[in-house]
Amino acid sequence: MRRRVTRTVLVNRRATNRQITEQNGISERTTHGSLSLIGYCSRRPHRVPLLSAKTKKKRLQWETPSPTLDERSGKASPGTASSVYFSGLSVMSVFPVSDAPGLLCVTLGQLEIREARVLCCSSLSQAVLCEGEIHMVVGMSNRRLVSSSYSVATTPLQVYTLTQDGRLQACLSLVCPSERVQTVAAVEGQTDALIGSTHGGHVVLWNVATGQLLRSIDLGDGFTDTTCLRGYSLCGVLFVLLQHPSLCAVEEEEGGALFSLVATNPLTGTVALATRLGLPKACTGRLVEVDVHGSSVVGVFRSGSVCVWQLGGRQGQQGVWFPELGCQLARWGAQGTVLTAHLNGDVCLHRYRPL
């Protein structure tokens, strides 16, 4: 049984506990035990490491007073830090809502997302966007959020449009393809376009303004279980950045790739490989975190090293490796900045300039 679970995890490292249970026909208790025995667990640490005297001193230097609220408006005063508590659930991810300054989308759960909320930074108010067995929540332009659900009783794909103050303005259901959608991503250059990838190696295209499923494109052999990270629309060609199941250094030497950029024709369904992105020669370990901003890709490996790829950049297909960072999380910021987080509580801001 442990071998069956191990094979399932190696084929799709993003598979959830529910998916592994259904594919192997076992109970969730057996799945939990098998995953624990083979060393797979949540990437997010459940215990905060003890602070040393030096680290504690640094934290106290950055301590700010509690926020003061205006009794009439209920808004936080400028220049103060604010804390928001979510009872019962852990924070899975936080990201800003596009075209809505001061709004954040917060996903909550335990190993899997159970609830998504919209947080207004000015008033510190929060509203529940969706709840249940949620696969993922991604942001789009014009204050829109797309959620993917596991539940059969509800529509798997929903598009939520928000107002400037975080209230729900409209909700639209997307037409679902015959295969279950694995991931969804926005398309740069087309504000109303949304792409998704399936386990069978297909890329599906929606119009989020109408909810219509425009086309399902077969990528062919070699793209099974890939996940789409971003889409790019240029001169009528749809470029899709795909992530392959995470490879180790030995598999990379045998000709594997971490990412592929494919060019597709949305009208005819023609597919052509544009480029592949692989590991630097000195880089070892398994890729655990990925973030994309424009044509830049940053990845964090289990060893704590960071690699940056630039689509069309002069550094080639192997990217630029930074082994000394030792971080656990990396996210792109504005104007080429990269935010890294470490297990000791440090958060660093770096500026990246392509070669």
Buried (B, 14 or more C-beta within 10 A) or exposed (E): EEEBBBEBBEEBBBBBEBBBBEBBEBEEEBBBBBBEEBEBEEEEEEEEEEEEEEBEEBEEEEEEEEBEBEEEEEBBEEEEEEEEEEEEBBEBBEBEBBBBEBBBBBBBBEBBBBBBBBBBBBBBBBEEBBBBBBBBBBBBBBBBBBBBBBEEEBBBBBBBBBEBBBEBEEEBEBBBBEBBBBBBBBBBEBBBBBBBBBBBBBBBBBBBEEBEBBBBBEBEEEBBBBBBBBBBBEEEBBBBBBBBBBBBBEBBEEEBBBBBBBBBBBEEEEBEBBBBBBBBEEBBBEBBBBBBBEBBBBBBBBEBBBBBBBBEBEBBBBBBBBBEBBBBBBBBEEEBEBBBBBEBEEEEEBEBEEE
